[in-house]
Amino acid sequence: MRALALVVVASLATGCAHRARLGTATPPAPALVAPRDQAVFTNHPRTVHFEWSRVPQAASYSIEIDCYGCCVRDKWCSEAPDKSHIVPNITAIAYAYTFPGDQRGRWRVWAVNAKARPGAMSPWREFAFRAAPAQSSPADGKKPSPFGRPGAKR
């Protein structure tokens, strides 16, 4: 009986390895590299350079870029019907995007295997744009964070 159990376990392991080689295994979520979570940008044009780690089983990647208050007041665009901004078929591990305005944004990425099967999504990572002041003043450093008070629930 024990020998039979070992054969079954070995067969399952071989089958999993075979599926991974064929590109049918579901890819894990890529690790997000840049920008860091809750980064605040002042550059104009508002180009964001997104980067993530390579996933061995990935044939391509998809990125979802979301904007708070751009599509519906006080909501993420992804919470509104047909308003998600998803870019599929990215073969690099980086993507540049010009963000629409001085709002909060967030992004996540997932790998897609050779059989077009999407993998696990990375967690959301947030960023924000805040217009650079025309002239610096002592009050500029005291502007509130676009993410609210530290420790406050969102």
TIKOLMI-701879 format. One line per field, with one value per residue (C-alpha): z, x, y; residue in three letters; residue number from 1. Coordinates in nm, 2 decimals, padded with zeros to 4 digits. Each point is the difference from the previous one (the first is absolute). Layout:
// TIKOLMI-701879
zz = Z,... $
xx = X,... $
yy = Y,... $
residu = ALA,... $
num = NUM,... $
//
This chain:
// TIKOLMI-701879
zz = 00.00,00.09,-00.33,-00.19,00.19,-00.10,-00.36,00.01,00.16,-00.26,-00.28,00.13,00.03,-00.35,-00.14,00.17,-00.14,-00.34,00.01,00.11,-00.30,-00.24,00.14,00.14,00.37,00.14,00.05,00.34,00.05,-00.10,00.27,-00.04,-00.03,-00.08,00.08,00.38,00.18,00.07,-00.22,-00.06,-00.33,-00.12,-00.35,-00.31,-00.23,00.25,-00.13,00.23,-00.06,00.14,00.06,00.13,00.03,-00.27,00.04,-00.16,-00.14,-00.15,-00.37,00.07,00.27,00.05,00.21,00.14,00.07,00.21,00.08,00.30,-00.09,-00.37,-00.12,00.28,00.30,00.31,-00.16,-00.18,-00.38,00.04,00.22,-00.28,-00.28,-00.31,00.14,00.08,-00.18,-00.07,-00.24,-00.11,-00.20,00.15,-00.06,00.21,00.38,-00.02,-00.14,-00.02,00.02,00.01,00.28,-00.06,00.29,00.36,00.16,00.18,-00.20,00.05,-00.21,00.00,-00.24,-00.09,-00.22,-00.28,-00.10,-00.36,00.00,00.07,00.36,00.24,00.32,00.35,00.02,00.20,00.28,-00.08,00.05,00.02,-00.12,-00.04,-00.21,00.16,-00.21,00.07,00.15,-00.24,00.28,00.31,00.33,00.36,-00.02,-00.29,00.24,00.21,-00.27,00.12,-00.15,-00.28,00.20,00.32,00.34,00.09,00.14,-00.12,-00.17,-00.37 $
xx = 00.00,00.28,00.18,-00.33,-00.03,00.36,-00.08,-00.31,00.20,00.28,-00.26,-00.16,00.33,00.10,-00.33,00.04,00.35,-00.12,-00.28,00.25,00.22,-00.30,-00.10,-00.33,00.09,-00.16,00.27,00.06,-00.04,00.30,00.17,-00.05,00.33,-00.08,-00.15,00.00,-00.33,-00.15,00.26,-00.10,00.11,00.02,00.13,-00.17,-00.09,-00.13,00.19,00.03,00.25,-00.13,00.24,-00.05,00.19,00.02,-00.22,00.16,-00.33,-00.11,-00.05,-00.13,-00.13,-00.30,-00.01,-00.31,00.04,-00.27,-00.09,-00.20,-00.27,00.08,-00.30,-00.25,00.02,00.15,00.06,00.27,-00.06,00.01,-00.31,-00.20,-00.14,00.24,00.25,00.29,00.33,00.17,00.29,00.06,00.27,00.30,00.32,00.23,00.02,-00.06,-00.27,-00.02,-00.33,-00.11,-00.24,-00.30,00.03,00.07,-00.18,00.08,00.07,00.08,00.13,00.04,00.15,-00.05,00.18,-00.17,00.13,00.05,-00.36,-00.13,-00.09,00.03,00.19,-00.04,-00.03,00.25,-00.14,-00.09,00.27,-00.11,00.16,-00.11,00.07,00.00,00.08,00.34,-00.03,00.09,00.22,00.11,-00.12,00.03,-00.36,00.07,00.16,-00.32,-00.24,-00.20,00.08,-00.24,-00.03,-00.13,00.14,00.25,-00.19,-00.34,-00.23,-00.06 $
yy = 00.00,00.24,-00.07,00.08,00.33,00.09,-00.07,00.22,00.28,-00.03,00.00,00.31,00.18,-00.10,00.11,00.34,00.04,-00.10,00.26,00.27,-00.08,00.02,00.34,-00.11,00.06,00.31,00.26,00.16,00.38,00.21,00.20,00.37,00.19,00.37,00.24,-00.06,-00.02,00.35,00.18,00.37,00.15,00.36,-00.06,00.13,-00.16,-00.25,-00.30,-00.30,-00.27,-00.33,-00.30,-00.35,-00.33,-00.26,-00.31,-00.31,-00.14,00.33,00.04,00.36,00.23,00.21,00.32,00.17,00.38,00.15,00.36,00.13,00.25,00.01,-00.20,00.03,00.24,-00.16,-00.34,-00.18,-00.03,-00.38,00.02,00.15,-00.22,-00.03,00.26,-00.22,00.08,-00.32,-00.03,-00.37,-00.17,00.18,-00.21,00.22,00.03,00.38,00.23,00.38,00.18,00.37,00.04,00.23,00.25,00.10,-00.30,-00.31,-00.31,-00.36,-00.29,-00.38,-00.25,-00.37,-00.25,-00.19,-00.34,-00.14,-00.13,00.35,-00.10,00.30,-00.06,00.15,00.38,00.20,00.20,00.36,00.27,00.36,00.33,00.36,00.30,00.35,00.30,00.15,00.35,00.28,00.15,-00.17,00.13,-00.12,-00.12,-00.24,-00.25,00.00,-00.11,-00.30,-00.34,-00.11,-00.33,00.17,-00.02,-00.28,-00.30,00.13,-00.25,00.05 $
residu = MET,ARG,ALA,LEU,ALA,LEU,VAL,VAL,VAL,ALA,SER,LEU,ALA,THR,GLY,CYS,ALA,HIS,ARG,ALA,ARG,LEU,GLY,THR,ALA,THR,PRO,PRO,ALA,PRO,ALA,LEU,VAL,ALA,PRO,ARG,ASP,GLN,ALA,VAL,PHE,THR,ASN,HIS,PRO,ARG,THR,VAL,HIS,PHE,GLU,TRP,SER,ARG,VAL,PRO,GLN,ALA,ALA,SER,TYR,SER,ILE,GLU,ILE,ASP,CYS,TYR,GLY,CYS,CYS,VAL,ARG,ASP,LYS,TRP,CYS,SER,GLU,ALA,PRO,ASP,LYS,SER,HIS,ILE,VAL,PRO,ASN,ILE,THR,ALA,ILE,ALA,TYR,ALA,TYR,THR,PHE,PRO,GLY,ASP,GLN,ARG,GLY,ARG,TRP,ARG,VAL,TRP,ALA,VAL,ASN,ALA,LYS,ALA,ARG,PRO,GLY,ALA,MET,SER,PRO,TRP,ARG,GLU,PHE,ALA,PHE,ARG,ALA,ALA,PRO,ALA,GLN,SER,SER,PRO,ALA,ASP,GLY,LYS,LYS,PRO,SER,PRO,PHE,GLY,ARG,PRO,GLY,ALA,LYS,ARG $
num = 1,2,3,4,5,6,7,8,9,10,11,12,13,14,15,16,17,18,19,20,21,22,23,24,25,26,27,28,29,30,31,32,33,34,35,36,37,38,39,40,41,42,43,44,45,46,47,48,49,50,51,52,53,54,55,56,57,58,59,60,61,62,63,64,65,66,67,68,69,70,71,72,73,74,75,76,77,78,79,80,81,82,83,84,85,86,87,88,89,90,91,92,93,94,95,96,97,98,99,100,101,102,103,104,105,106,107,108,109,110,111,112,113,114,115,116,117,118,119,120,121,122,123,124,125,126,127,128,129,130,131,132,133,134,135,136,137,138,139,140,141,142,143,144,145,146,147,148,149,150,151,152,153,154 $
//
